[in-house]
Amino acid sequence: MLELFTLLSGLLASILLGVIKKQTTLLDHKIGEFIKPFQPTVV
């Protein structure tokens, strides 16, 4: 279970980083709103 969670987290993180680097501020903001509940420490 922990292995699956780690794998999915790594994959999701890499996808999010790629999208944030490519896309506009609007999409970046939407992603930020989406991950905020899961990563409250992200500013």
GUZA-447423 format. One record per atom (N, C-alpha, C, CB): residue in one letter; x, y, z. Coordinates in steps of 0.2 Angstrom, whole numbers, plus 5000, padded with zeros to 4 digits. Glycine has a CB too. Example, Ala and Ser with C-alpha at 12.3 -4.5 7.8 and 13.67 -1.06 7.14 Angstrom:
A506649725039 A506249785039 A506649845039 A505749785045 S506449895035 S506849955036 S506450005039 S507049975029 
END
This chain:
M500449945000 M500050005000 M500450065000 M499550005006 L500950065004 L501450125005 L501850134998 L501950115011 E502050074996 E502450074989 E502050104984 E502650004987 L501350084983 L500950114978 L500850194979 L500250084978 F500750214985 F500650284987 F501250324985 F500450294994 T501850294986 T502450324985 T502550334977 T503050294988 L502350284974 L502450284966 L501950334963 L502250214964 L501350334965 L500850374963 L501050454964 L500150364965 S501350464970 S501550524972 S502050554968 S501750524980 G502550514967 G503150534963 G502950544955 G503650474962 L502450504953 L502250514946 L501850574946 L501750454944 L501350584950 L500950644950 L501350714951 L500450644956 A501850704955 A502350764956 A502650784950 A502850754962 S502950734946 S503350744940 S502850774935 S503650684938 I502250754935 I501750774930 I501550854932 I501150734930 L501450864938 L501250934940 L501850974939 L501150934947 L502450954940 L503051004939 L503051014931 L503650964941 G502950964927 G503050974920 G502451024917 G502950914916 V501851014920 V501351054918 V501451134920 V500651034921 I501651134926 I501751204929 I502251244925 I501951204936 K502751204923 K503351234919 K503051254912 K503951194918 K502651224909 K502351234902 K501751284902 K502251164899 Q501351274907 Q500651314906 Q500651384909 Q500151264909 T500051414908 T500051484910 T499851484918 T499451514906 T499851544920 T499751564927 T499051534929 T499851634928 L498551534925 L497951514926 L497951444928 L497451524921 L498251404924 L498251334925 L498651314932 L498551294919 D499251354932 D499651344938 D499251364945 D500251394938 H498851414944 H498351424950 H497951374952 H498051494949 K497651344946 K497151284947 K497451224950 K496851264940 I498051214948 I498451154951 I498651174958 I499151144947 G498851234960 G498951254967 G498351244971 G499151324967 E497751264969 E497151254972 E496951174973 E496551284969 F497151134968 F497051064969 F497451034974 F497151034962 I498151044974 I498551014979 I498651044986 I499251014976 K498351104986 K498351134993 K498051094999 K497951204993 P497551054998 P497351015004 P497850965005 P496650985002 F498150935000 F498650885002 F499350905004 F498750844995 Q499550965002 Q500150995004 Q500051065007 Q500650994998 P499851075013 P499651135016 P500351185017 P499351125023 T500951145017 T501551185018 T501751225012 T502051145020 V501451205006 V501651245000 V501351314999 V501451204993 V501751354998 V501551424998 V501351444991 V502051475001 
END
